[in-house]
Amino acid sequence: MLHLPTLISLCFILNLFIAVFFFSVYRYKKQPCYLFFATACCSFITAIALIGLRDFIEFPLLTHFFAYVFIILSPLLVILGLIPQSQAPAIKLTPLYYACAMCCTLLLAVYLIDAGQIITSIITAVLFSYAAYLMIKTPSVAVVQQRLLVACFTIHSVVMLLQVVLLVLLYSSQISQASLAFGLQLLLVTHLFLTTATALILPFIKFANAESRLINLANHDPLTQLLNRRGFFRLCKKITKTAPLNSRVSLIMLDIDLFKQVNDQYGHETGDEAIKWIAQHINELFFELGVTARIGGEEFAIFLNQQNLAQARLLAQKLCSSINEYPFYFNGNSIALSVSAGISSMLVRELNMQALLLQADKRLYLAKETGRNKVVTHDEKSLLTKAPTAII
């Protein structure tokens, strides 16, 4: 077995560095979870230090009672850091604080005997079980690390319960202390290892999730939650890399008709809600069919992989009819909205996204110029002026 004092020293140093790291991140980010994680590490290393002092000073209130308190405080602080990120049902923290205060009061009465360690282990096991539950309910892009952390919390809870069993056996004098010494030492080593592993995995998950949120913000429109122009072109490029060279792709450009009048007459708040309403229609129809984006104020783009011009036109007509069928209601106002659409199509082997976009935009302009509320798939204006209000 590893030399226990050496292992304890290594855990102390590692957790100290991790605590300093969390504190430095908190100073930069100002997010409370980093402060909770930092103080959790500090609480753990304080407990280690107090337990280590038992061989040097005779002050049980400090080396036993406060050591137990800091052991309990460590997972509690982790829980407080996890709660804001978790999608678990909200709990009131006040009863939790009262429960911990009652446990500390109970510890104050029994800390000089083995019952103090037993109570500490039971409380810690419960806290680690709840931490595992919170972690399961926390959305994360770092799936492997999330599962590892859940495993760490769960195993930690089991280790604490095993420690309770051994301590009860020892307390009841059914087995000699020498017989249980190895088991208790093994559990202590496991406890130290799991605590340090938890402290190492937590920041990785936090930063992975933070990076994912930043990427999402950089590639999505905050009003509609559709892709923005940057995200749209990035995803389209990714899709066409794996598409068959002889297949076709199509692009639908949409624009809300007479949108300036909506803003002028009803206000910009109503205009924003109208944009969201149109985006909802687009998302419902094209969620599994194409890549959707808001690429301008009231302008949208839909990329259809392996869809030809005729197929894209049918989908665009369906969208236009859906939007035009029912009025948009907001703040007691009933507003009739419609959209115009221009569609372009190319073979994948000839694909130029800018050219595809320009052609669709040109046809969108023709749709608006010749009557609006229509779908245009060609460039001949003379054909459009014969039926200016029809969907072509």
Secondary structure, DSSP 8 states (H G I E B T S, - for coil): ---HHHHHHHHHHHHHHHHHHHHHHHHHH--HHHHHHHHHHHHHHHHHHHHHGGGT---HIIIIIIHHHHHHHHHHHHHHHHGGG--S----HHHHHHHHHHHHHHHHHHTTSHHHHHHHHHHHHHHHHHHHHHHHTS--S-HHHHHHHHHHHHHHHHHHHHHHHHHHHHHTTSS-HHHHHHHHHHHHHHHHHHHHHHHHHHHHHHHHHHHHHHHHHHHB-TTT-SB-HHHHHHHHHHHHHSS-TT-EEEEEEEEETTHHHHHHHH-HHHHHHHHHHHHHHHHHHHTTTSEEEE-SSSEEEEEEET--HHHHHHHHHHHHHHHHHS-EEETTEEE---EEEEEEEEEGGG--HHHHHHHHHHHHHHHHHTTSS-EE-S--HHHHTTSTTS--
